[in-house]
Amino acid sequence: QVQLLESGGGLVQPGGSLRLSCAASGSICSINAMHWYRQAPGKERELVATITSGVNTNYADSVKGRFTISRDNAKNTVYLQMNNLKPEDTAVYFCYAVIATMRVVNYYWGQGTQVTVSS
């Protein structure tokens, strides 16, 4: 059974930094692109950042220049370095990936990690 497990969320003051991690576990053959989404209270889930298997990256306009997505393929892990955090970054952050096992290709969500930016 494949699982995605996020960690690294918490409470931080405006202007501060956090680093999120998302580790995939299970009988994994390959992972294509990996993504970070976020969902603020009362809002729809939105795509924050994407990194392909070839390590090309894309970001939402609202986080460009502040967030950096990276991955460690040996560890099946994706990271999100978040700098200069703003109150509007407060949300639950989810990782998402399409993962191939020996039997099937499927998409998976992590359980989410809360990020709160407040003074």
Phi, psi and omega per residue, in radians:
Q1 nan 2.219 -3.141
V2 -1.497 2.402 3.073
Q3 -2.361 2.595 2.986
L4 -2.002 2.253 -3.086
L5 -2.204 2.004 3.123
E6 -1.563 2.723 3.031
S7 -2.726 2.884 3.041
G8 1.867 -0.082 3.129
G9 -1.262 3.027 3.117
G10 2.828 -2.921 3.139
L11 -1.772 2.267 -3.132
V12 -2.476 2.632 3.110
Q13 -1.379 2.707 3.057
P14 -0.937 2.407 -3.076
G15 1.564 -0.165 -3.121
G16 -1.451 -3.081 -3.075
S17 -2.298 2.645 2.987
L18 -2.497 2.678 3.045
R19 -2.169 2.056 3.086
L20 -1.628 2.559 3.055
S21 -2.219 2.616 3.064
C22 -2.467 2.004 -3.106
A23 -1.884 2.262 3.067
A24 -1.646 2.387 3.136
S25 -2.344 2.777 -3.118
G26 2.134 -2.932 -3.094
S27 -1.493 1.322 -3.017
I28 -1.629 2.268 3.011
C29 -1.634 -0.787 -3.142
S30 -2.767 2.709 3.072
I31 -2.212 2.234 3.125
N32 -1.444 -2.296 3.124
A33 -1.185 2.624 3.061
M34 -2.146 2.546 -2.984
H35 -2.366 2.677 2.915
W36 -2.025 2.281 3.026
Y37 -2.050 2.875 3.001
R38 -2.519 2.701 3.118
Q39 -2.440 2.025 3.078
A40 -1.558 2.761 -3.138
P41 -0.980 2.266 3.098
G42 1.347 0.087 -3.118
K43 -2.111 2.838 3.095
E44 -1.350 2.714 3.075
R45 -1.172 2.353 -3.106
E46 -2.215 2.586 3.114
L47 -1.348 2.249 -3.114
V48 -1.760 -0.842 -3.055
A49 -2.748 2.627 3.138
T50 -2.342 2.482 2.997
I51 -2.333 2.225 -3.130
T52 -1.432 3.034 3.083
S53 -1.145 -0.410 3.072
G54 -1.586 0.217 3.082
V55 1.092 0.437 2.887
N56 -1.330 2.560 -3.054
T57 -2.221 2.672 3.025
N58 -2.470 2.600 -3.081
Y59 -2.356 2.632 2.939
A60 -1.143 2.568 -3.112
D61 -1.004 -0.579 -3.059
S62 -1.201 -0.283 -3.094
V63 -2.075 -0.067 -3.133
K64 -1.003 2.361 -3.141
G65 1.478 -0.177 -3.138
R66 -2.043 -0.605 -3.098
F67 -1.876 2.558 3.066
T68 -2.340 2.167 3.087
I69 -1.725 2.464 3.099
S70 -2.607 2.945 -3.141
R71 -2.553 2.680 3.044
D72 -2.105 1.766 -3.048
N73 -1.152 -0.526 3.126
A74 -1.148 -0.502 -3.137
K75 -1.798 0.026 -3.088
N76 0.909 0.773 -3.027
T77 -2.248 2.439 3.043
V78 -2.062 2.532 -3.106
Y79 -2.126 2.724 2.998
L80 -2.369 1.855 3.059
Q81 -1.518 2.107 -3.081
M82 -2.032 2.013 3.136
N83 -2.004 2.829 3.122
N84 0.850 0.891 -3.069
L85 -1.159 2.556 -3.115
K86 -2.103 2.740 3.113
P87 -0.966 -0.569 -3.138
E88 -1.259 -0.110 3.022
D89 -1.443 -0.125 3.128
T90 -1.064 2.165 -3.091
A91 -3.105 2.975 2.899
V92 -1.552 2.242 -3.103
Y93 -1.809 2.295 -3.098
F94 -2.126 2.487 2.938
C95 -1.765 2.712 -3.043
Y96 -2.540 2.419 3.123
A97 -2.692 2.610 2.984
V98 -1.704 2.118 -2.966
I99 -2.212 2.360 3.094
A100 -1.774 2.252 2.972
T101 -1.879 -2.998 3.117
M102 -1.143 -0.473 -2.990
R103 -1.792 -0.558 -2.921
V104 -2.731 2.722 2.948
V105 -1.879 2.217 -3.052
N106 -2.542 2.887 3.080
Y107 -1.829 2.581 -3.069
Y108 -2.375 2.499 3.029
W109 -1.971 2.542 2.934
G110 -1.406 3.076 -3.064
Q111 -1.461 -0.222 3.120
G112 1.686 2.611 3.061
T113 -2.384 2.327 -3.048
Q114 -1.399 2.282 2.994
V115 -2.072 2.149 3.129
T116 -2.158 2.154 3.131
V117 -1.960 1.936 -3.040
S118 -2.775 2.566 3.073
S119 -1.618 nan nan
